[in-house]
Amino acid sequence: MALEISSVSASVKYAVETTSGTRPTTGYTAIPDITKAPEIAMSVDSLDASNLSDSIKRYVPGQQDPGSDKTFTANHTEAFITAWETLVTAAGTGIAAGKAVWFEYVFPNATKSYFWSGMPMELGTDALDMNSIHTISPVVVLSGIAGWETKSTVA
């Protein structure tokens, strides 16, 4: 019997490397009020390997492309604004020291999390709609992927 993985009680966390080039395995901080995290879809370029003797085109796989900027959706709360500003500041300090910022998608009933690195951008604001919860769409520019690995631990 399969145990399907649910997004109920899932979270998005981040950590700045303590050692440049080594993804942290502990010390991740949760970002509150995220309602949607971006997908990391690995599209593949197809390279035409055909030659004059081929009657049908042949292709070989090229580079994988996870996309560049990743947009989250978050409820506009004071807690979210404070957490994102803290993340941007920590990222700027880390990047200046040659250290990457890692993001973790945590699923409570899974043994592994999904890890990727990137640079968070300053916040803008979403449009104002009548009679609705205001959301914000923070952006992270993707710089690396570790993929599915063992969940981080609490420091």
Chimera marker file (.cmm) of the C-alpha trace (Angstrom):
<marker_set name="trace">
<marker id="1" x="0.000" y="0.000" z="0.000" r="1" g="1" b="0" radius="0.5"/>
<marker id="2" x="1.410" y="3.363" z="-1.047" r="1" g="1" b="0" radius="0.5"/>
<marker id="3" x="1.556" y="6.305" z="1.290" r="1" g="1" b="0" radius="0.5"/>
<marker id="4" x="0.932" y="9.375" z="-0.833" r="1" g="1" b="0" radius="0.5"/>
<marker id="5" x="2.852" y="12.479" z="0.139" r="1" g="1" b="0" radius="0.5"/>
<marker id="6" x="0.662" y="15.430" z="1.053" r="1" g="1" b="0" radius="0.5"/>
<marker id="7" x="1.409" y="19.139" z="1.118" r="1" g="1" b="0" radius="0.5"/>
<marker id="8" x="-0.652" y="19.501" z="4.313" r="1" g="1" b="0" radius="0.5"/>
<marker id="9" x="1.672" y="20.996" z="6.946" r="1" g="1" b="0" radius="0.5"/>
<marker id="10" x="4.522" y="21.268" z="4.411" r="1" g="1" b="0" radius="0.5"/>
<marker id="11" x="7.006" y="24.092" z="4.848" r="1" g="1" b="0" radius="0.5"/>
<marker id="12" x="9.693" y="26.035" z="3.056" r="1" g="1" b="0" radius="0.5"/>
<marker id="13" x="12.946" y="26.611" z="4.914" r="1" g="1" b="0" radius="0.5"/>
<marker id="14" x="16.294" y="28.218" z="4.137" r="1" g="1" b="0" radius="0.5"/>
<marker id="15" x="19.873" y="28.145" z="5.400" r="1" g="1" b="0" radius="0.5"/>
<marker id="16" x="23.055" y="29.952" z="4.398" r="1" g="1" b="0" radius="0.5"/>
<marker id="17" x="26.143" y="27.785" z="3.998" r="1" g="1" b="0" radius="0.5"/>
<marker id="18" x="28.541" y="27.859" z="6.927" r="1" g="1" b="0" radius="0.5"/>
<marker id="19" x="31.229" y="26.297" z="4.724" r="1" g="1" b="0" radius="0.5"/>
<marker id="20" x="31.359" y="27.605" z="1.166" r="1" g="1" b="0" radius="0.5"/>
<marker id="21" x="30.336" y="24.911" z="-1.319" r="1" g="1" b="0" radius="0.5"/>
<marker id="22" x="28.740" y="22.607" z="1.273" r="1" g="1" b="0" radius="0.5"/>
<marker id="23" x="24.941" y="22.431" z="1.590" r="1" g="1" b="0" radius="0.5"/>
<marker id="24" x="23.892" y="22.748" z="5.234" r="1" g="1" b="0" radius="0.5"/>
<marker id="25" x="22.245" y="19.690" z="6.780" r="1" g="1" b="0" radius="0.5"/>
<marker id="26" x="21.056" y="21.536" z="9.890" r="1" g="1" b="0" radius="0.5"/>
<marker id="27" x="19.975" y="25.005" z="10.977" r="1" g="1" b="0" radius="0.5"/>
<marker id="28" x="17.261" y="25.704" z="8.406" r="1" g="1" b="0" radius="0.5"/>
<marker id="29" x="14.761" y="28.488" z="9.215" r="1" g="1" b="0" radius="0.5"/>
<marker id="30" x="11.089" y="28.211" z="8.210" r="1" g="1" b="0" radius="0.5"/>
<marker id="31" x="9.579" y="31.013" z="6.134" r="1" g="1" b="0" radius="0.5"/>
<marker id="32" x="6.064" y="31.696" z="7.487" r="1" g="1" b="0" radius="0.5"/>
<marker id="33" x="2.858" y="32.225" z="5.526" r="1" g="1" b="0" radius="0.5"/>
<marker id="34" x="3.968" y="30.667" z="2.209" r="1" g="1" b="0" radius="0.5"/>
<marker id="35" x="0.875" y="29.500" z="0.312" r="1" g="1" b="0" radius="0.5"/>
<marker id="36" x="2.600" y="28.277" z="-2.852" r="1" g="1" b="0" radius="0.5"/>
<marker id="37" x="6.206" y="27.282" z="-3.568" r="1" g="1" b="0" radius="0.5"/>
<marker id="38" x="7.480" y="27.228" z="-7.158" r="1" g="1" b="0" radius="0.5"/>
<marker id="39" x="8.052" y="24.008" z="-9.032" r="1" g="1" b="0" radius="0.5"/>
<marker id="40" x="11.529" y="22.976" z="-10.067" r="1" g="1" b="0" radius="0.5"/>
<marker id="41" x="10.804" y="21.301" z="-13.400" r="1" g="1" b="0" radius="0.5"/>
<marker id="42" x="13.805" y="19.978" z="-15.290" r="1" g="1" b="0" radius="0.5"/>
<marker id="43" x="13.178" y="20.549" z="-18.987" r="1" g="1" b="0" radius="0.5"/>
<marker id="44" x="15.790" y="19.137" z="-21.367" r="1" g="1" b="0" radius="0.5"/>
<marker id="45" x="17.139" y="20.710" z="-24.522" r="1" g="1" b="0" radius="0.5"/>
<marker id="46" x="16.990" y="18.393" z="-27.539" r="1" g="1" b="0" radius="0.5"/>
<marker id="47" x="20.074" y="18.627" z="-29.760" r="1" g="1" b="0" radius="0.5"/>
<marker id="48" x="19.699" y="17.735" z="-33.417" r="1" g="1" b="0" radius="0.5"/>
<marker id="49" x="22.289" y="15.027" z="-34.154" r="1" g="1" b="0" radius="0.5"/>
<marker id="50" x="21.043" y="14.318" z="-37.695" r="1" g="1" b="0" radius="0.5"/>
<marker id="51" x="23.314" y="14.095" z="-40.687" r="1" g="1" b="0" radius="0.5"/>
<marker id="52" x="22.787" y="13.898" z="-44.432" r="1" g="1" b="0" radius="0.5"/>
<marker id="53" x="22.407" y="10.111" z="-44.427" r="1" g="1" b="0" radius="0.5"/>
<marker id="54" x="19.511" y="10.178" z="-41.915" r="1" g="1" b="0" radius="0.5"/>
<marker id="55" x="15.993" y="9.979" z="-43.309" r="1" g="1" b="0" radius="0.5"/>
<marker id="56" x="14.547" y="10.836" z="-39.887" r="1" g="1" b="0" radius="0.5"/>
<marker id="57" x="15.964" y="13.454" z="-37.553" r="1" g="1" b="0" radius="0.5"/>
<marker id="58" x="17.854" y="12.123" z="-34.531" r="1" g="1" b="0" radius="0.5"/>
<marker id="59" x="18.149" y="13.922" z="-31.223" r="1" g="1" b="0" radius="0.5"/>
<marker id="60" x="20.348" y="13.592" z="-28.177" r="1" g="1" b="0" radius="0.5"/>
<marker id="61" x="19.638" y="15.139" z="-24.787" r="1" g="1" b="0" radius="0.5"/>
<marker id="62" x="21.338" y="18.443" z="-24.069" r="1" g="1" b="0" radius="0.5"/>
<marker id="63" x="21.411" y="20.534" z="-20.929" r="1" g="1" b="0" radius="0.5"/>
<marker id="64" x="18.686" y="20.334" z="-18.334" r="1" g="1" b="0" radius="0.5"/>
<marker id="65" x="17.031" y="23.646" z="-17.508" r="1" g="1" b="0" radius="0.5"/>
<marker id="66" x="15.261" y="24.164" z="-14.175" r="1" g="1" b="0" radius="0.5"/>
<marker id="67" x="14.360" y="27.757" z="-15.090" r="1" g="1" b="0" radius="0.5"/>
<marker id="68" x="15.926" y="30.879" z="-13.640" r="1" g="1" b="0" radius="0.5"/>
<marker id="69" x="13.693" y="32.871" z="-11.326" r="1" g="1" b="0" radius="0.5"/>
<marker id="70" x="11.283" y="31.104" z="-8.990" r="1" g="1" b="0" radius="0.5"/>
<marker id="71" x="8.217" y="32.915" z="-7.667" r="1" g="1" b="0" radius="0.5"/>
<marker id="72" x="6.545" y="32.004" z="-4.393" r="1" g="1" b="0" radius="0.5"/>
<marker id="73" x="3.150" y="33.177" z="-3.143" r="1" g="1" b="0" radius="0.5"/>
<marker id="74" x="2.751" y="34.265" z="0.468" r="1" g="1" b="0" radius="0.5"/>
<marker id="75" x="0.021" y="35.825" z="2.551" r="1" g="1" b="0" radius="0.5"/>
<marker id="76" x="0.929" y="39.427" z="3.330" r="1" g="1" b="0" radius="0.5"/>
<marker id="77" x="1.618" y="39.321" z="7.076" r="1" g="1" b="0" radius="0.5"/>
<marker id="78" x="4.050" y="41.209" z="9.275" r="1" g="1" b="0" radius="0.5"/>
<marker id="79" x="5.684" y="37.856" z="10.126" r="1" g="1" b="0" radius="0.5"/>
<marker id="80" x="6.272" y="37.089" z="6.433" r="1" g="1" b="0" radius="0.5"/>
<marker id="81" x="7.688" y="40.552" z="5.653" r="1" g="1" b="0" radius="0.5"/>
<marker id="82" x="10.073" y="40.338" z="8.625" r="1" g="1" b="0" radius="0.5"/>
<marker id="83" x="11.165" y="36.786" z="7.744" r="1" g="1" b="0" radius="0.5"/>
<marker id="84" x="11.787" y="37.646" z="4.073" r="1" g="1" b="0" radius="0.5"/>
<marker id="85" x="13.766" y="40.779" z="4.927" r="1" g="1" b="0" radius="0.5"/>
<marker id="86" x="15.876" y="38.692" z="7.342" r="1" g="1" b="0" radius="0.5"/>
<marker id="87" x="16.428" y="36.117" z="4.574" r="1" g="1" b="0" radius="0.5"/>
<marker id="88" x="17.495" y="38.785" z="2.046" r="1" g="1" b="0" radius="0.5"/>
<marker id="89" x="19.946" y="40.300" z="4.548" r="1" g="1" b="0" radius="0.5"/>
<marker id="90" x="21.416" y="36.888" z="5.475" r="1" g="1" b="0" radius="0.5"/>
<marker id="91" x="21.688" y="35.988" z="1.794" r="1" g="1" b="0" radius="0.5"/>
<marker id="92" x="23.522" y="39.211" z="0.962" r="1" g="1" b="0" radius="0.5"/>
<marker id="93" x="26.019" y="38.612" z="3.765" r="1" g="1" b="0" radius="0.5"/>
<marker id="94" x="26.481" y="34.972" z="2.746" r="1" g="1" b="0" radius="0.5"/>
<marker id="95" x="26.871" y="35.654" z="-0.955" r="1" g="1" b="0" radius="0.5"/>
<marker id="96" x="29.445" y="38.396" z="-0.227" r="1" g="1" b="0" radius="0.5"/>
<marker id="97" x="31.435" y="35.720" z="1.642" r="1" g="1" b="0" radius="0.5"/>
<marker id="98" x="31.066" y="33.193" z="-1.218" r="1" g="1" b="0" radius="0.5"/>
<marker id="99" x="28.354" y="31.159" z="0.533" r="1" g="1" b="0" radius="0.5"/>
<marker id="100" x="25.132" y="30.002" z="-1.124" r="1" g="1" b="0" radius="0.5"/>
<marker id="101" x="21.604" y="30.149" z="0.268" r="1" g="1" b="0" radius="0.5"/>
<marker id="102" x="19.770" y="26.807" z="0.248" r="1" g="1" b="0" radius="0.5"/>
<marker id="103" x="16.010" y="26.255" z="0.225" r="1" g="1" b="0" radius="0.5"/>
<marker id="104" x="14.311" y="23.118" z="1.518" r="1" g="1" b="0" radius="0.5"/>
<marker id="105" x="10.788" y="21.911" z="0.701" r="1" g="1" b="0" radius="0.5"/>
<marker id="106" x="9.757" y="19.832" z="3.733" r="1" g="1" b="0" radius="0.5"/>
<marker id="107" x="6.940" y="17.286" z="3.573" r="1" g="1" b="0" radius="0.5"/>
<marker id="108" x="5.996" y="16.003" z="7.064" r="1" g="1" b="0" radius="0.5"/>
<marker id="109" x="5.210" y="12.424" z="6.011" r="1" g="1" b="0" radius="0.5"/>
<marker id="110" x="8.259" y="12.020" z="3.733" r="1" g="1" b="0" radius="0.5"/>
<marker id="111" x="11.788" y="10.888" z="4.565" r="1" g="1" b="0" radius="0.5"/>
<marker id="112" x="13.410" y="13.257" z="2.061" r="1" g="1" b="0" radius="0.5"/>
<marker id="113" x="13.165" y="16.968" z="1.287" r="1" g="1" b="0" radius="0.5"/>
<marker id="114" x="13.884" y="18.798" z="-1.955" r="1" g="1" b="0" radius="0.5"/>
<marker id="115" x="16.892" y="21.171" z="-1.863" r="1" g="1" b="0" radius="0.5"/>
<marker id="116" x="17.903" y="23.966" z="-4.227" r="1" g="1" b="0" radius="0.5"/>
<marker id="117" x="19.972" y="27.132" z="-3.942" r="1" g="1" b="0" radius="0.5"/>
<marker id="118" x="19.351" y="30.662" z="-5.062" r="1" g="1" b="0" radius="0.5"/>
<marker id="119" x="19.447" y="34.371" z="-4.331" r="1" g="1" b="0" radius="0.5"/>
<marker id="120" x="16.286" y="35.922" z="-2.849" r="1" g="1" b="0" radius="0.5"/>
<marker id="121" x="15.269" y="39.302" z="-4.235" r="1" g="1" b="0" radius="0.5"/>
<marker id="122" x="13.852" y="42.345" z="-2.448" r="1" g="1" b="0" radius="0.5"/>
<marker id="123" x="10.059" y="42.315" z="-2.101" r="1" g="1" b="0" radius="0.5"/>
<marker id="124" x="7.596" y="44.116" z="-4.305" r="1" g="1" b="0" radius="0.5"/>
<marker id="125" x="3.854" y="43.912" z="-3.838" r="1" g="1" b="0" radius="0.5"/>
<marker id="126" x="1.031" y="42.155" z="-5.632" r="1" g="1" b="0" radius="0.5"/>
<marker id="127" x="-2.016" y="43.953" z="-6.983" r="1" g="1" b="0" radius="0.5"/>
<marker id="128" x="-4.783" y="45.027" z="-4.630" r="1" g="1" b="0" radius="0.5"/>
<marker id="129" x="-8.068" y="43.206" z="-5.128" r="1" g="1" b="0" radius="0.5"/>
<marker id="130" x="-11.330" y="44.087" z="-3.460" r="1" g="1" b="0" radius="0.5"/>
<marker id="131" x="-12.485" y="41.795" z="-0.630" r="1" g="1" b="0" radius="0.5"/>
<marker id="132" x="-9.503" y="39.418" z="-0.650" r="1" g="1" b="0" radius="0.5"/>
<marker id="133" x="-6.430" y="38.377" z="1.290" r="1" g="1" b="0" radius="0.5"/>
<marker id="134" x="-3.479" y="40.384" z="-0.002" r="1" g="1" b="0" radius="0.5"/>
<marker id="135" x="-0.592" y="38.232" z="-1.180" r="1" g="1" b="0" radius="0.5"/>
<marker id="136" x="3.023" y="38.902" z="-2.065" r="1" g="1" b="0" radius="0.5"/>
<marker id="137" x="5.060" y="37.113" z="-4.744" r="1" g="1" b="0" radius="0.5"/>
<marker id="138" x="8.677" y="36.926" z="-3.567" r="1" g="1" b="0" radius="0.5"/>
<marker id="139" x="11.267" y="35.821" z="-6.120" r="1" g="1" b="0" radius="0.5"/>
<marker id="140" x="14.431" y="33.741" z="-5.816" r="1" g="1" b="0" radius="0.5"/>
<marker id="141" x="16.902" y="33.445" z="-8.705" r="1" g="1" b="0" radius="0.5"/>
<marker id="142" x="17.853" y="29.760" z="-8.866" r="1" g="1" b="0" radius="0.5"/>
<marker id="143" x="21.566" y="28.951" z="-8.876" r="1" g="1" b="0" radius="0.5"/>
<marker id="144" x="21.841" y="25.238" z="-8.071" r="1" g="1" b="0" radius="0.5"/>
<marker id="145" x="20.014" y="22.013" z="-7.336" r="1" g="1" b="0" radius="0.5"/>
<marker id="146" x="20.811" y="19.240" z="-4.881" r="1" g="1" b="0" radius="0.5"/>
<marker id="147" x="17.463" y="17.489" z="-5.415" r="1" g="1" b="0" radius="0.5"/>
<marker id="148" x="15.859" y="14.902" z="-3.122" r="1" g="1" b="0" radius="0.5"/>
<marker id="149" x="18.026" y="14.303" z="-0.072" r="1" g="1" b="0" radius="0.5"/>
<marker id="150" x="17.622" y="13.416" z="3.603" r="1" g="1" b="0" radius="0.5"/>
<marker id="151" x="15.697" y="16.073" z="5.535" r="1" g="1" b="0" radius="0.5"/>
<marker id="152" x="17.641" y="18.649" z="7.486" r="1" g="1" b="0" radius="0.5"/>
<marker id="153" x="17.816" y="18.331" z="11.245" r="1" g="1" b="0" radius="0.5"/>
<marker id="154" x="17.123" y="20.903" z="13.930" r="1" g="1" b="0" radius="0.5"/>
<marker id="155" x="20.315" y="22.489" z="15.233" r="1" g="1" b="0" radius="0.5"/>
<link id1="1" id2="2" r="1" g="1" b="0" radius="0.2"/>
<link id1="2" id2="3" r="1" g="1" b="0" radius="0.2"/>
<link id1="3" id2="4" r="1" g="1" b="0" radius="0.2"/>
<link id1="4" id2="5" r="1" g="1" b="0" radius="0.2"/>
<link id1="5" id2="6" r="1" g="1" b="0" radius="0.2"/>
<link id1="6" id2="7" r="1" g="1" b="0" radius="0.2"/>
<link id1="7" id2="8" r="1" g="1" b="0" radius="0.2"/>
<link id1="8" id2="9" r="1" g="1" b="0" radius="0.2"/>
<link id1="9" id2="10" r="1" g="1" b="0" radius="0.2"/>
<link id1="10" id2="11" r="1" g="1" b="0" radius="0.2"/>
<link id1="11" id2="12" r="1" g="1" b="0" radius="0.2"/>
<link id1="12" id2="13" r="1" g="1" b="0" radius="0.2"/>
<link id1="13" id2="14" r="1" g="1" b="0" radius="0.2"/>
<link id1="14" id2="15" r="1" g="1" b="0" radius="0.2"/>
<link id1="15" id2="16" r="1" g="1" b="0" radius="0.2"/>
<link id1="16" id2="17" r="1" g="1" b="0" radius="0.2"/>
<link id1="17" id2="18" r="1" g="1" b="0" radius="0.2"/>
<link id1="18" id2="19" r="1" g="1" b="0" radius="0.2"/>
<link id1="19" id2="20" r="1" g="1" b="0" radius="0.2"/>
<link id1="20" id2="21" r="1" g="1" b="0" radius="0.2"/>
<link id1="21" id2="22" r="1" g="1" b="0" radius="0.2"/>
<link id1="22" id2="23" r="1" g="1" b="0" radius="0.2"/>
<link id1="23" id2="24" r="1" g="1" b="0" radius="0.2"/>
<link id1="24" id2="25" r="1" g="1" b="0" radius="0.2"/>
<link id1="25" id2="26" r="1" g="1" b="0" radius="0.2"/>
<link id1="26" id2="27" r="1" g="1" b="0" radius="0.2"/>
<link id1="27" id2="28" r="1" g="1" b="0" radius="0.2"/>
<link id1="28" id2="29" r="1" g="1" b="0" radius="0.2"/>
<link id1="29" id2="30" r="1" g="1" b="0" radius="0.2"/>
<link id1="30" id2="31" r="1" g="1" b="0" radius="0.2"/>
<link id1="31" id2="32" r="1" g="1" b="0" radius="0.2"/>
<link id1="32" id2="33" r="1" g="1" b="0" radius="0.2"/>
<link id1="33" id2="34" r="1" g="1" b="0" radius="0.2"/>
<link id1="34" id2="35" r="1" g="1" b="0" radius="0.2"/>
<link id1="35" id2="36" r="1" g="1" b="0" radius="0.2"/>
<link id1="36" id2="37" r="1" g="1" b="0" radius="0.2"/>
<link id1="37" id2="38" r="1" g="1" b="0" radius="0.2"/>
<link id1="38" id2="39" r="1" g="1" b="0" radius="0.2"/>
<link id1="39" id2="40" r="1" g="1" b="0" radius="0.2"/>
<link id1="40" id2="41" r="1" g="1" b="0" radius="0.2"/>
<link id1="41" id2="42" r="1" g="1" b="0" radius="0.2"/>
<link id1="42" id2="43" r="1" g="1" b="0" radius="0.2"/>
<link id1="43" id2="44" r="1" g="1" b="0" radius="0.2"/>
<link id1="44" id2="45" r="1" g="1" b="0" radius="0.2"/>
<link id1="45" id2="46" r="1" g="1" b="0" radius="0.2"/>
<link id1="46" id2="47" r="1" g="1" b="0" radius="0.2"/>
<link id1="47" id2="48" r="1" g="1" b="0" radius="0.2"/>
<link id1="48" id2="49" r="1" g="1" b="0" radius="0.2"/>
<link id1="49" id2="50" r="1" g="1" b="0" radius="0.2"/>
<link id1="50" id2="51" r="1" g="1" b="0" radius="0.2"/>
<link id1="51" id2="52" r="1" g="1" b="0" radius="0.2"/>
<link id1="52" id2="53" r="1" g="1" b="0" radius="0.2"/>
<link id1="53" id2="54" r="1" g="1" b="0" radius="0.2"/>
<link id1="54" id2="55" r="1" g="1" b="0" radius="0.2"/>
<link id1="55" id2="56" r="1" g="1" b="0" radius="0.2"/>
<link id1="56" id2="57" r="1" g="1" b="0" radius="0.2"/>
<link id1="57" id2="58" r="1" g="1" b="0" radius="0.2"/>
<link id1="58" id2="59" r="1" g="1" b="0" radius="0.2"/>
<link id1="59" id2="60" r="1" g="1" b="0" radius="0.2"/>
<link id1="60" id2="61" r="1" g="1" b="0" radius="0.2"/>
<link id1="61" id2="62" r="1" g="1" b="0" radius="0.2"/>
<link id1="62" id2="63" r="1" g="1" b="0" radius="0.2"/>
<link id1="63" id2="64" r="1" g="1" b="0" radius="0.2"/>
<link id1="64" id2="65" r="1" g="1" b="0" radius="0.2"/>
<link id1="65" id2="66" r="1" g="1" b="0" radius="0.2"/>
<link id1="66" id2="67" r="1" g="1" b="0" radius="0.2"/>
<link id1="67" id2="68" r="1" g="1" b="0" radius="0.2"/>
<link id1="68" id2="69" r="1" g="1" b="0" radius="0.2"/>
<link id1="69" id2="70" r="1" g="1" b="0" radius="0.2"/>
<link id1="70" id2="71" r="1" g="1" b="0" radius="0.2"/>
<link id1="71" id2="72" r="1" g="1" b="0" radius="0.2"/>
<link id1="72" id2="73" r="1" g="1" b="0" radius="0.2"/>
<link id1="73" id2="74" r="1" g="1" b="0" radius="0.2"/>
<link id1="74" id2="75" r="1" g="1" b="0" radius="0.2"/>
<link id1="75" id2="76" r="1" g="1" b="0" radius="0.2"/>
<link id1="76" id2="77" r="1" g="1" b="0" radius="0.2"/>
<link id1="77" id2="78" r="1" g="1" b="0" radius="0.2"/>
<link id1="78" id2="79" r="1" g="1" b="0" radius="0.2"/>
<link id1="79" id2="80" r="1" g="1" b="0" radius="0.2"/>
<link id1="80" id2="81" r="1" g="1" b="0" radius="0.2"/>
<link id1="81" id2="82" r="1" g="1" b="0" radius="0.2"/>
<link id1="82" id2="83" r="1" g="1" b="0" radius="0.2"/>
<link id1="83" id2="84" r="1" g="1" b="0" radius="0.2"/>
<link id1="84" id2="85" r="1" g="1" b="0" radius="0.2"/>
<link id1="85" id2="86" r="1" g="1" b="0" radius="0.2"/>
<link id1="86" id2="87" r="1" g="1" b="0" radius="0.2"/>
<link id1="87" id2="88" r="1" g="1" b="0" radius="0.2"/>
<link id1="88" id2="89" r="1" g="1" b="0" radius="0.2"/>
<link id1="89" id2="90" r="1" g="1" b="0" radius="0.2"/>
<link id1="90" id2="91" r="1" g="1" b="0" radius="0.2"/>
<link id1="91" id2="92" r="1" g="1" b="0" radius="0.2"/>
<link id1="92" id2="93" r="1" g="1" b="0" radius="0.2"/>
<link id1="93" id2="94" r="1" g="1" b="0" radius="0.2"/>
<link id1="94" id2="95" r="1" g="1" b="0" radius="0.2"/>
<link id1="95" id2="96" r="1" g="1" b="0" radius="0.2"/>
<link id1="96" id2="97" r="1" g="1" b="0" radius="0.2"/>
<link id1="97" id2="98" r="1" g="1" b="0" radius="0.2"/>
<link id1="98" id2="99" r="1" g="1" b="0" radius="0.2"/>
<link id1="99" id2="100" r="1" g="1" b="0" radius="0.2"/>
<link id1="100" id2="101" r="1" g="1" b="0" radius="0.2"/>
<link id1="101" id2="102" r="1" g="1" b="0" radius="0.2"/>
<link id1="102" id2="103" r="1" g="1" b="0" radius="0.2"/>
<link id1="103" id2="104" r="1" g="1" b="0" radius="0.2"/>
<link id1="104" id2="105" r="1" g="1" b="0" radius="0.2"/>
<link id1="105" id2="106" r="1" g="1" b="0" radius="0.2"/>
<link id1="106" id2="107" r="1" g="1" b="0" radius="0.2"/>
<link id1="107" id2="108" r="1" g="1" b="0" radius="0.2"/>
<link id1="108" id2="109" r="1" g="1" b="0" radius="0.2"/>
<link id1="109" id2="110" r="1" g="1" b="0" radius="0.2"/>
<link id1="110" id2="111" r="1" g="1" b="0" radius="0.2"/>
<link id1="111" id2="112" r="1" g="1" b="0" radius="0.2"/>
<link id1="112" id2="113" r="1" g="1" b="0" radius="0.2"/>
<link id1="113" id2="114" r="1" g="1" b="0" radius="0.2"/>
<link id1="114" id2="115" r="1" g="1" b="0" radius="0.2"/>
<link id1="115" id2="116" r="1" g="1" b="0" radius="0.2"/>
<link id1="116" id2="117" r="1" g="1" b="0" radius="0.2"/>
<link id1="117" id2="118" r="1" g="1" b="0" radius="0.2"/>
<link id1="118" id2="119" r="1" g="1" b="0" radius="0.2"/>
<link id1="119" id2="120" r="1" g="1" b="0" radius="0.2"/>
<link id1="120" id2="121" r="1" g="1" b="0" radius="0.2"/>
<link id1="121" id2="122" r="1" g="1" b="0" radius="0.2"/>
<link id1="122" id2="123" r="1" g="1" b="0" radius="0.2"/>
<link id1="123" id2="124" r="1" g="1" b="0" radius="0.2"/>
<link id1="124" id2="125" r="1" g="1" b="0" radius="0.2"/>
<link id1="125" id2="126" r="1" g="1" b="0" radius="0.2"/>
<link id1="126" id2="127" r="1" g="1" b="0" radius="0.2"/>
<link id1="127" id2="128" r="1" g="1" b="0" radius="0.2"/>
<link id1="128" id2="129" r="1" g="1" b="0" radius="0.2"/>
<link id1="129" id2="130" r="1" g="1" b="0" radius="0.2"/>
<link id1="130" id2="131" r="1" g="1" b="0" radius="0.2"/>
<link id1="131" id2="132" r="1" g="1" b="0" radius="0.2"/>
<link id1="132" id2="133" r="1" g="1" b="0" radius="0.2"/>
<link id1="133" id2="134" r="1" g="1" b="0" radius="0.2"/>
<link id1="134" id2="135" r="1" g="1" b="0" radius="0.2"/>
<link id1="135" id2="136" r="1" g="1" b="0" radius="0.2"/>
<link id1="136" id2="137" r="1" g="1" b="0" radius="0.2"/>
<link id1="137" id2="138" r="1" g="1" b="0" radius="0.2"/>
<link id1="138" id2="139" r="1" g="1" b="0" radius="0.2"/>
<link id1="139" id2="140" r="1" g="1" b="0" radius="0.2"/>
<link id1="140" id2="141" r="1" g="1" b="0" radius="0.2"/>
<link id1="141" id2="142" r="1" g="1" b="0" radius="0.2"/>
<link id1="142" id2="143" r="1" g="1" b="0" radius="0.2"/>
<link id1="143" id2="144" r="1" g="1" b="0" radius="0.2"/>
<link id1="144" id2="145" r="1" g="1" b="0" radius="0.2"/>
<link id1="145" id2="146" r="1" g="1" b="0" radius="0.2"/>
<link id1="146" id2="147" r="1" g="1" b="0" radius="0.2"/>
<link id1="147" id2="148" r="1" g="1" b="0" radius="0.2"/>
<link id1="148" id2="149" r="1" g="1" b="0" radius="0.2"/>
<link id1="149" id2="150" r="1" g="1" b="0" radius="0.2"/>
<link id1="150" id2="151" r="1" g="1" b="0" radius="0.2"/>
<link id1="151" id2="152" r="1" g="1" b="0" radius="0.2"/>
<link id1="152" id2="153" r="1" g="1" b="0" radius="0.2"/>
<link id1="153" id2="154" r="1" g="1" b="0" radius="0.2"/>
<link id1="154" id2="155" r="1" g="1" b="0" radius="0.2"/>
</marker_set>
